[in-house]
Amino acid sequence: MAEPTHPGGDDESSGLLWADAYADATAGGPAPQGPTSAPIDRETSPLDEDRVVVPRREPTPGGFRGLRQRLRGPDPDPGPDRWQLAVERCRQPAPGGRRIAVVSRKGGVGKTTTTLMIGHTLAAVRRDRVLAVDGNPDAGTLGHRVPRQTAATVVDALAAVGTVVGYPDARQLTSQAPSRLEVLASPENPHSSRSLSGRDYQQVLDEMHRHFSVVLCDTGTGIIDDAHSGILDAVDQIVLVSGTALDTARAAGLTLDWLEGHGRAALVRDAVVVVNHVADAGRVDLDAIEAHFRGRTRALHHVPHDRHLEAGAVTDPDQLRPDTQAAWLDVAASVADGFPLPSPRDLRKDPS
């Protein structure tokens, strides 16, 4: 499959200058003040971002814009060489396209954030198209993490299967962030998404894969659900997400056990593990956790806690701390390292 390209995808326009676009797309004032209680029959106030989330601060000089400057300008510091190498890894070709499922059996470990940040990073530095699909049947929230441009959801994409004749048709189904990451949202009504089968998600991924070189899929926590199993059979590699607590690490380890026991050992061998530091890890031996996963998977990365990611709202990568940005760049580079590797999906097509 020829890799589709972004229109105007030169270095000037495909980099990491996102702050102004995000400010325009997500501007909002502080939450209005009001009474602390209301009569029962009064209409409930909507949970809109401009009501709930404290306005974000101005981007810091150390943001993604600063990273771009370090990548482009001469600097005696050895850091830019490392940045440039990571960017070049992110730009590796994806022959025939690549599909990645982001998985976790435990909620609250940053699975949706992981999908989003890998997508933002790859879309910002690659010259082809990157899509993130909300494959969580329990009314996933991925669609709320970028400025919404359409009410279309996975259900609409399923209805359009066979009629999406070109990228402009596919674009009608997605919302695009300033990074150029596009997102296909989950229905707001959980009954709609719960009615989707594994085969339904496979058809959607097949259809969108024709127009996007890299497709990420944010999955639910029910690994034995039909929808989850269908997605796993339709992807080339996985990103496994864990927190730093023992129960989240144990759940991640059991996920690998389940995958190995159900014919998906190849996905485990090529997996990238992301350990999100969403809580204090002072009482946990992180070296022991790391040793467990490094012995079973291809790569492991720690991502530091960052308050900007706590709100669960539209995420502006310019607002992340430099160390958080660096961590996500490394994660995305490791994911792209898997693009040239054999895909279990291809092996299932051709058992010989």
Disulfide bonds with the S-S distance in Angstrom:
none
